[in-house]
């Protein structure tokens, strides 16, 4: 019988499917990271597959699939009905356990042997059932369960009975009927509001971790967290030094044609703003040059607010239209796995931050990725971002489009690559590919930092230095390292202060490596010259995010590996990883 492979991404390339044709049975989930309503379908389909090709930003974690508890409860009901039907409901525990193991199958029986059941209880049917329930049931946090209940809304076209049934299922885990003298219902609701509404996501995460959280505990934790944060800021504030020096100021202001005000270079308040007259960006209405067209005078306009159920403009072109009442900005969600049949996972990425490697090892699942194949494409983007940010492309295009193209030897001056020092944080395949490209730009010096010396560094002419030295001496800092607990917010307020005020920061790794609030301040206050970002957090970045308003911050929407050949190669390698692993052979690109 053919092995079953689950492919989680609608854009999985045809090259990968061609590799697996007639060799395995494939199931493709038409899923994109911006469509979180597809998650239940993913969770439902994980079980029963031998391998997964994983190409989403959501994370595979060690916790048991939420769906498993409800599925087992339903299965147990059917099993006990079966025992009644065959007259075995009153049989000895040994007989019941034999039937149970036979019905559950060999994979479940193997897992059952690993459960922590005492020897004296291993022969008792009820104790074994309790152990299985504990295994498949996640720890319930009623604050989170109430959040899911309150967020549930009837979807477009959903029958009311289906909506009502789902609400009844959700409210069962909310524990509204559980009375407690120590925590009245009013206090519980206020506690839930704190957990749901607190702004700091780190505090919210820690509140959800606290066992038996009460209102008093929640208030105390939030207060102490806020107070300690202020205290840490005060403790780390550098001591001010008074200097009796009269600084000579230079009047470098001019009358701006875009806002009709006096200000200095790169300080126009109209930058990024939309004109209320013509709708074009980067100037105020007072400076608008567009000649208004005289609209035809209309005495009265009647608008029928009642929708027409018989036809719509969408139906002229689409076989099916789907409307969303609400959209989620969350691009990251944990996908929990509990499928005894699953033996192989292959991601379509070089990073491993979206997988819990230790848990995958513990389960004996083989894991692969697609390293090296995307090195060249990502290195191309890195060099492009370096030049784009250093030569002020974003500002120059804005000046061109707004009719502010000027002449002069001091206009739009940027930074040179020739003669510069380039620092690469993370000297793996991508970092080395970046260096090879830059050798033709007459770079004076290449530095890199990492956990170990790289044997290729000597041939490439790179020098390994501590991170602090790299930041202080580099004119360009390229982030090419994987995301981990050590590299999260590696670039922060403190490390940004070490960089030159003429330095350019380029990030093609992961958005969370950079503290974006600190980066915004550094760019706004000219602590560094510019930044070029292919990765941000969250993705997609909201259109009103502060970083997008800065003229010296150039952001592209995660285009690192976005070439036709690279994506085809990634799909092909992911497919070969799965096929080889299912045959018991080494993967092309194994992790574990």
Secondary structure by P-SEA (a helix, b strand, c coil): cbbbbbbccccccaaaaaaacccbbbbbcccccccccaaaaaaaacccccccccccccccccccccaaaaaaaaaaaaaaaaaaaaccccccaaaaaaaaaaaacaaaaaaaaaccccccccccaaaaaaaaaaaacccccaaaaaaaaaaccccccccaaaaaaaaaaaacccccccccccccaaaaaaaaaaaaccccaaaaaaaaacccccaaaaaaaaaaaaaaaaaaaaaaccbbbbbbbbbbbbcccccccccccccccccccccccccccccccccccccccccccccccccbbbbccccccccccccccccbbbbbcccccccbbbbbbbcccccbbbbccccccccaaaaaaaacbbbbbbcccaaaaaaaaaaaaaaaaaaaaaaaaaaaaacccccccccbbbbbcccbbbbbccccaaaaaaaaaaccccccbbbbbcccccccccccbbbbbcaaaaaacccbbbbcccccccccccccaaaaaaccccbbbbbcccccccaaaaaaaaaaaccccbbbbccccccccccccccccccccccccccccccaaaaaaaaaaaaaaaaaaaaccccccccc
